[in-house]
Amino acid sequence: MNFTKMHGLGNDFVLVDARKEKLDEIDLGKLAIDICDRHFGIGADGLLVVRPSQNAHYRMQIFNPDGSEPEMCGNGIRCFAKYVYETDKLKEEVISVETLAGIKLPAVILGPDKTVVGVEVDMGEPKEINNEQLIINNKEYPINKVSMGNPHAVIFVDDLTKVNLLEEGPQIENDPHFPNRTNVEFVKVLNDKEIEVVVWERGAGETMACGTGACACVVAASMTGKTKRRVLVHLPGGKLDIEWGEDNRVLMRGPAETVFEGKYEL
């Protein structure tokens, strides 16, 4: 099976083009578990599958390293857009992509040599925004719940070095309060135009970046008066430019990189 290894801010993916590979009889959840293993597989935060769509230009299917299928992936869709634009030699710079969270509209940002150096994505409108108090092991977490088509629990802290992400992340992710589990973001506000975020992704664990998570954090920060509506989000893997427009839609701007191509024995 041919694949392309890609990443967006270190959030890395194995991309497989189902238009070219025979995947119909393959359990893609099991394949994701095997292929994402960093010791016995290729190693990745997720498996991206390119499929045709009757409702958009393309359909993006995503699988986490635990085999689960999330609704949406912000860094993944930037990688997806770069791949299809360059592979299919597209002329249009705005691409419609069907996901479980609806149709998204990534727009490629081209360099002087006409290769994709970045992607701007209309991530749609945030939903299910509310604040709740969560108590785990006698510790209280003020949760800002935001859905960007997938669930996020945003927690503002004064010092990220005091966050035990490997312990607290999975505890919050799997708390019964979230029946479908949740992504978890701890956020330090640097100023009204910048925040710093660490991420625990549902089904993937600690990652270098999370696109939908960055969007959720900016929505929560703006809603609570901590920042303006356009914010530079500092993540372990780099920076994302997030803008929550007056039309209630969230724009995400960031890079996408191809690392290498290869073959995987099934």
C-alpha positions in Angstrom: 0.0 0.0 0.0 1.4 3.4 -1.0 1.3 6.2 1.6 2.5 9.7 2.1 3.8 10.9 5.5 2.8 14.5 6.3 2.5 16.8 9.3 1.0 20.1 10.4 3.1 21.7 13.2 4.4 18.2 14.2 0.9 16.7 14.3 1.8 13.9 11.9 -0.3 11.7 9.7 -0.1 8.8 7.3 -2.2 9.6 4.3 -3.5 6.9 2.0 -5.4 7.6 -1.3 -8.3 5.2 -1.5 -8.9 6.2 -5.1 -5.6 4.4 -5.9 -5.4 1.7 -3.2 -7.8 -1.2 -2.6 -9.1 -0.6 0.9 -12.6 -2.0 0.7 -11.8 -5.2 2.6 -9.4 -3.6 5.1 -10.4 -2.8 8.7 -9.2 0.8 8.7 -9.5 1.1 12.4 -7.2 -1.8 12.9 -4.9 -0.5 10.2 -4.7 2.8 12.0 -3.7 1.1 15.2 -0.9 -0.8 13.4 0.3 1.9 11.1 0.4 4.7 13.8 2.5 2.6 16.2 5.8 4.5 16.5 7.8 1.3 17.3 6.2 -1.4 15.1 4.5 0.7 12.4 5.2 4.0 10.5 4.4 6.2 13.4 1.7 8.9 13.4 -1.0 10.8 15.3 -3.5 9.6 12.8 -4.4 7.9 9.5 -6.0 10.1 6.8 -7.9 8.5 3.9 -8.6 10.4 0.6 -12.0 9.4 -0.9 -14.3 10.7 -3.6 -17.4 12.5 -2.5 -20.8 13.1 -4.0 -21.3 16.2 -1.9 -17.9 18.0 -2.2 -14.7 17.8 -4.2 -13.3 15.1 -1.8 -14.1 13.2 1.4 -11.7 13.0 4.2 -11.8 10.0 6.6 -9.7 10.2 9.8 -8.7 7.4 12.2 -7.0 7.9 15.6 -4.1 5.7 16.8 -6.6 3.8 19.0 -8.7 3.0 15.9 -11.5 5.4 16.7 -12.9 7.7 14.0 -13.1 11.4 14.9 -15.4 13.9 13.2 -12.7 16.4 12.2 -9.0 17.2 12.4 -7.7 20.7 11.7 -4.1 19.9 11.1 -5.1 16.8 9.1 -7.3 18.8 6.7 -4.4 21.1 5.9 -2.3 18.2 5.0 -5.2 16.7 3.1 -5.6 19.9 1.1 -1.9 20.1 0.3 -1.9 16.5 -0.9 -4.9 16.7 -3.2 -4.0 20.1 -4.6 -0.5 19.0 -5.6 -1.3 15.4 -6.6 -4.4 16.3 -8.7 -2.7 19.4 -10.1 -5.8 21.5 -9.2 -6.4 25.0 -10.6 -8.8 26.2 -8.0 -7.3 27.2 -4.7 -10.4 26.6 -2.6 -11.3 23.0 -2.1 -14.5 21.5 -0.6 -13.9 18.5 1.7 -16.6 16.4 3.2 -16.0 15.3 6.8 -18.1 13.8 9.6 -18.3 17.4 10.9 -19.7 18.7 7.7 -18.2 20.2 4.5 -15.0 22.3 5.2 -13.4 24.7 2.8 -9.6 24.8 2.9 -7.9 27.3 0.7 -4.3 26.7 -0.2 -1.6 29.4 0.2 1.0 29.1 -2.6 4.7 29.9 -2.5 6.7 31.4 -5.4 7.1 28.0 -7.0 3.4 27.3 -6.8 3.8 24.6 -4.1 1.5 24.8 -1.0 3.3 26.5 1.9 0.2 26.8 4.0 -3.6 26.4 4.1 -6.4 28.6 5.4 -9.5 26.6 6.5 -13.0 27.9 7.2 -13.6 25.7 10.2 -17.3 26.7 10.5 -19.2 28.0 13.5 -18.4 26.9 17.1 -21.3 25.2 18.8 -22.4 23.9 22.2 -20.4 26.7 24.0 -20.9 26.6 27.8 -19.0 26.6 31.1 -19.0 23.8 33.7 -17.2 22.8 36.8 -15.7 19.3 36.7 -14.3 17.6 39.8 -11.8 14.8 39.4 -9.9 13.3 42.3 -10.9 16.2 44.5 -9.5 18.7 42.0 -11.8 21.3 40.4 -11.5 22.1 36.7 -13.4 25.1 35.3 -14.2 23.7 31.9 -15.0 25.8 28.8 -16.8 23.4 26.5 -16.7 24.2 22.8 -17.5 22.0 19.8 -15.7 22.6 16.5 -17.6 19.6 15.0 -15.7 17.6 17.7 -15.7 18.1 21.4 -13.2 20.2 23.4 -12.7 20.9 27.0 -10.7 24.2 27.4 -9.0 25.0 30.7 -7.3 28.2 31.5 -4.3 28.1 33.8 -1.6 30.5 35.0 1.3 28.1 34.7 1.5 25.4 32.1 4.5 23.8 33.8 2.3 22.8 36.7 0.0 20.8 34.4 0.6 17.0 34.5 -0.8 16.4 31.0 -0.1 12.7 30.9 -2.2 12.2 34.1 -4.8 14.9 33.9 -5.4 14.7 30.1 -6.7 11.1 30.0 -8.7 11.6 33.2 -10.6 14.5 31.7 -10.9 12.9 28.2 -12.5 9.8 29.7 -14.6 11.3 32.4 -18.2 10.1 32.3 -19.2 13.8 31.9 -18.2 13.3 28.3 -20.1 10.3 26.9 -18.1 10.4 23.6 -14.9 11.4 25.3 -13.3 14.8 24.7 -10.2 16.6 23.5 -8.5 18.5 26.3 -6.6 21.8 26.0 -4.8 23.7 28.8 -4.3 27.4 28.0 -2.1 30.2 29.3 -3.1 33.7 28.1 0.1 35.6 27.1 -1.7 38.8 26.1 -5.0 39.8 24.3 -3.5 38.6 20.9 -1.5 35.5 22.0 -2.1 32.3 23.9 0.0 29.2 24.7 -1.7 25.8 24.5 -0.8 22.2 25.4 -3.0 19.4 24.0 -4.3 16.0 24.9 -6.2 14.6 21.9 -9.1 12.2 22.2 -7.9 8.8 20.9 -4.3 10.1 20.3 -2.9 11.4 23.6 -0.4 14.2 23.8 0.3 15.8 20.4 2.4 18.7 19.1 -0.6 20.6 17.9 -4.4 20.4 17.4 -6.1 22.6 14.8 -9.7 22.3 16.0 -8.3 22.6 19.6 -6.6 25.9 18.8 -9.9 27.2 17.3 -11.8 26.1 20.4 -9.3 27.8 22.7 -9.6 31.1 20.8 -13.4 31.0 21.0 -13.3 30.3 24.7 -10.7 33.0 25.3 -12.6 35.6 23.4 -16.0 34.6 24.9 -14.5 35.1 28.4 -12.9 38.4 27.6 -9.3 37.2 27.8 -8.4 37.9 24.2 -9.5 39.6 21.0 -11.0 37.6 18.2 -7.8 37.1 16.2 -5.2 35.3 18.2 -1.8 33.7 17.5 -1.8 30.3 19.2 1.5 28.9 20.3 1.6 25.1 20.4 4.6 22.8 21.1 4.9 22.2 17.3 4.6 25.9 16.2 2.0 28.6 15.7 -1.5 28.8 14.2 -3.2 32.0 13.3 -6.9 31.8 14.4 -9.6 34.3 13.7 -13.2 34.2 15.0 -15.0 36.4 12.6 -18.0 38.6 13.2 -19.9 36.2 11.1 -19.3 33.6 13.8 -17.1 31.5 11.5 -13.6 30.5 12.6 -10.6 30.7 10.2 -7.5 28.7 10.8 -4.2 29.5 9.0 -1.1 27.3 9.3 1.5 25.2 7.5 1.3 21.7 6.0 4.4 19.6 5.1 5.1 16.5 3.1 7.8 14.4 4.9 8.2 11.3 2.7 6.4 8.7 0.6 6.7 4.9 1.0 5.1 1.5 0.8 3.5 -0.4 3.7 3.2 -4.1 3.6 -0.4 -5.2 4.4 
